[in-house]
Amino acid sequence: MSEEKLAHKWNPKNGTHEDLGLKIGTPEEVFWTDAKRKLENSILQYTESLIGDKLMLELAEKRIAEEKKKFK
């Protein structure tokens, strides 16, 4: 399955092409491409969340160890 093509128009004000948000392809191709993009974004967000959780867990373990040292 090929990647969808997006329609663009020339913007003479800034010399760039602007995405019109129009998706060109069969309805099924557009559906699956959108689904793929949403799933990739979801996985990326989940991965970033796990990395943040791991860092917080490591920080919590470090702080607990520091507090335990105070009472020894």
C-alpha positions as CSV (number, residue, x, y, z in Angstrom):
1,M,0.0,0.0,0.0
2,S,1.4,3.3,-1.0
3,E,1.5,6.4,1.2
4,E,-1.3,8.8,0.7
5,K,-0.6,12.0,-1.3
6,L,-1.6,15.3,0.2
7,A,-2.8,18.2,-1.9
8,H,-0.8,21.4,-1.6
9,K,-1.1,24.9,-2.9
10,W,1.5,27.5,-3.5
11,N,1.6,30.3,-1.0
12,P,3.3,33.3,-2.7
13,K,3.4,35.2,0.6
14,N,6.1,33.0,2.1
15,G,7.2,31.0,-0.9
16,T,6.1,27.6,0.4
17,H,3.5,25.0,-0.4
18,E,0.6,24.7,2.1
19,D,-1.1,21.5,3.0
20,L,-4.7,21.8,2.1
21,G,-5.6,18.8,4.3
22,L,-7.1,17.0,1.3
23,K,-6.3,13.4,1.1
24,I,-5.9,11.9,-2.4
25,G,-6.3,8.1,-2.7
26,T,-9.0,5.5,-2.5
27,P,-11.2,5.7,0.6
28,E,-9.8,2.5,1.9
29,E,-6.2,3.7,1.4
30,V,-7.0,6.9,3.2
31,F,-8.7,5.0,6.1
32,W,-5.7,2.7,6.6
33,T,-3.2,5.4,6.3
34,D,-5.0,7.5,8.9
35,A,-5.3,4.4,11.2
36,K,-1.6,3.8,10.8
37,R,-0.7,7.4,11.6
38,K,-3.0,7.4,14.7
39,L,-1.5,4.1,16.0
40,E,2.1,5.3,15.4
41,N,1.3,8.5,17.4
42,S,-0.4,6.4,20.2
43,I,2.7,4.1,20.5
44,L,5.0,7.1,20.5
45,Q,3.0,8.8,23.3
46,Y,2.8,5.6,25.3
47,T,6.6,5.1,24.9
48,E,7.3,8.6,26.1
49,S,5.0,8.1,29.0
50,L,6.8,4.9,30.0
51,I,10.2,6.7,29.8
52,G,8.8,9.4,32.1
53,D,7.4,6.9,34.5
54,K,10.8,5.0,34.6
55,L,12.6,8.2,35.4
56,M,10.2,9.1,38.2
57,L,10.5,5.6,39.6
58,E,14.3,5.9,39.6
59,L,14.0,9.3,41.3
60,A,11.6,7.9,44.0
61,E,14.0,5.0,44.7
62,K,16.9,7.5,45.1
63,R,14.9,9.7,47.4
64,I,13.8,6.7,49.5
65,A,17.4,5.6,49.9
66,E,18.5,9.1,50.9
67,E,15.7,9.3,53.5
68,K,16.7,5.9,54.9
69,K,20.3,7.0,55.3
70,K,19.1,9.9,57.5
71,F,17.8,7.4,60.1
72,K,20.8,5.1,60.2
